Amino acid sequence: MRSGTTDPSSPLRVVVVGGGHIADAVHMPAFRGLPGEIEVVAVVDATVEAATAFARRWSIPYASDDLNRVLDELRPDLVDITSPPALHHAQALAALRAGAWVWCEKPPGLSLAEYDDMVAAEREGGPYAAIVFQQRFGSGAERARRLISSGALGAPYAAHCQTTWYRDAGYYAAPWRGRWATEGGGPALGLGIHQIDLLLELLGDWNEVRAMAGRLSRDIETDDISTALVRFESGALATVVSTCLAPRQVSHLRIDLADATVELTHLYGYADDDWTYTAASHVEPERVKEWHATAADVPSSHLAQLRGLVADLRAARRPRASGADGRRSLELITAMYRAALTDTTVRAGTIAPGDPFYRSLHGDAPGWRPE
């Protein structure tokens, strides 16, 4: 393991890859939220000029456009990947092969093939690659997961997972957005993946999906809206809606169970007050009291996930949102695209090497354009 990972008095040495908006607005504040635990030692960007500008803003001592050189010279403990999606695969592989752990922004790759490559480069005890799925790390999600998995709310019946956001033409002016080869997919992959990951965190494994996708407005290659119907192993049914065309933006999750309806309404992050529990008429008031938060409110955030990742790195154990756990949402989204583009029902575990959808979310269909 890297120097400093086993000594809690030494900060973990971090390299940030991609000095864009998400690194500026979210990742660097998260790192600064763990003083003494994290030391950002370098930033890597597409050009030295861009890297240097980012380094100056955050007082980072090293700036470069060459990730391999930085890995060789600095030997970091953790590589934080915030670059455009098409770069995630190669950059994660380079970091893992150099012995550094990885924290990678969504999506984890452009395909299941790319993700499985990443996992194959991991080693027992680390390094591991964790995916940024911060929605599952707030105290509200932890409480809901505990209540649902324990059976305290009864059997799950129905769910709705909604990511209805708005992204205008200017958003898609970035040359990599809205293209299969560089973004990988449409709103389900680029926007809705966080809510989809949270849905899977709360309801567990799924076994079949049917879906539709369309391009209704934006001048892009991929879809700008998709809908899916998912059956879970529990028997529960869920609808999943992801779009970039909604003037009133909201992220909404609703789960109806035998004894309660659980709802979360937010946009890009939540606190405990954003969760509501509605009891069925037969539920005793004393049971309802047990459903509400009693511990400290921990909002969903990159910082909440980062705290756990740092602890896992120091303990040399696999972090949450990595390996099979980090793969689940990408597999479901891939299955949604396959179901939509082939007009079939897709079952879990059936998209494997040799299947064109294993290599890309649109199944290598030449010139496909949803209408």
C-alpha angles and dihedrals in degrees: 000000000000122000109273099024094103096038109076090197091065120074120237111253111234133193117200114211112200119027098208134123098293092052092047098043103035118007100049093047088051092052091047087052089070104056112187091016100070133040116183102211102174147007125213121198139161092272134024089236093057092045092049093051091052092046091053093050091054101030093244112166101217131046127179146153092217116082095182091054092049092049091050097045102038103029094207125201094221134023115204110206115203098150126119113295098255089064098050097086099053094039094049091049091050092051095046093047089051089055098254125131116238134224106188129189118232134307095050089210143330094267146008087258091060092046093050089051088057094051091047089058092057122097132213107273092016175327093111131172116230122192122224103252099148096162092078095053103069120102090246092061092043091054094046091049092050093048095046097043093047092053092241091133096041129243118335116244112167139005140185122203113190131182104171106166136154126239118168131207091273090061090056092048087089101100095231098051123095094016127114094220096052109023097028099217147352134279096315090062101032101037114006098049092092094057091041090054090050091049090054091045090058102037102032127214124009126209108193142014139190121191152169130208133189144180104220107157122353121087095236139117097240130060122278095204136029136175129193141183113214130191115204127210088250088061093250117139124218137187119214121197123182125174143148093208103078115115091198103056121210142151110212134177124182127177121184115203134173093267105024149013114232117200134182121187120179140112116232100350142001145216127205092271090063090067122080131189119201113191124218114247093254095056117107116238091237090062092050091056089061091059097064127088119269101164129069117300109250110187118216109265146139087255092058090054093042092057090059093043092054091051091049092048092052091047093046092232130134111269126224116266092038134100114003090348092057092045099059099084093045090051092051093047090048089051090049090056093046090050092048096046097043098035091231140118111258122206127210116267096020099104101087139149109303093038110107089222089061088065098042138005092240094050094242089286103167114235095355112170121176114223 
